[in-house]
Amino acid sequence: MAAHVSRQRKCIEWMRKSNYNPWLRSESEEWCSYSDVEAAITEEAYMKKQSKALLVDYHIDFKHSVQISSNNLNNQRPVKRMIKYDRGESLLREERFIPHAVIPSVTFNAGRSWRGRFLDALILHYKFSRIKPLDNSTVRQIMVEKAAKGIIIEAKKAGKQKEGECMIQ
């Protein structure tokens, strides 16, 4: 009989204490996970043995395990690094790049063909052939570059430019 091999993958999760008063010990602790991008930035700084991770509105001080506001150094809350093991099933991420989605004023494909406004605009602007434009590697590269610029624009609107830049890497 063959031995069952467990395919566990180590996952790192960074969390901040989210209680109204994070230093009050009389209430039960509530912890909130950082977004994927914030956690990736934090983990990268941690693995490089840096003293802190710089995020948009705050930084994480590894020595004291606290998150410190960029606007008010007295505004601090505890943080922790959790090691979890994924047993092969994919974990759904609660937050991708911002905690509250920025809802676009217009849908991307309202009243359009399957390609939507983005592809139609690219095809017209760059005078691409309307027949299978995605089969051309140059066209695909331009589309990826435009999508990356769009991520940066939306990240700036949300006040998360650094996270947006990390996403397009």
C-alpha angles and dihedrals in degrees: 000000000000119000116248110246114210113217099207119167121201112237124191119212125187116206138182127208104253102190115128088246104026093189096055108106098191095078130063116268120255119195127193125198121235117240117270092257095046090048091049092051091047094047092048091054090045093051091049087055092239117162093237145006117233116220129170104269099015146007133234116235105208096192093058097027094232139130111227124197117240089218099045121025089198091061101090138148134183120263132194138194114225125196112209131176120228110209094208100282114112116250117226113232114228094202125029107182107329129028094227116036119237103234112219116235091230129028115247097239106025108153094351138113123268089281094063128204095299095059093038091052092049093048092050097041096049094033093236120174110268089220109091098326090175091066089071113085093208090054091049091050092051090049092051091049091050090048090051090051089050091053090053092049092051092044090053090051089053092046091246104110095142091053090048091052090050091051094056094051 
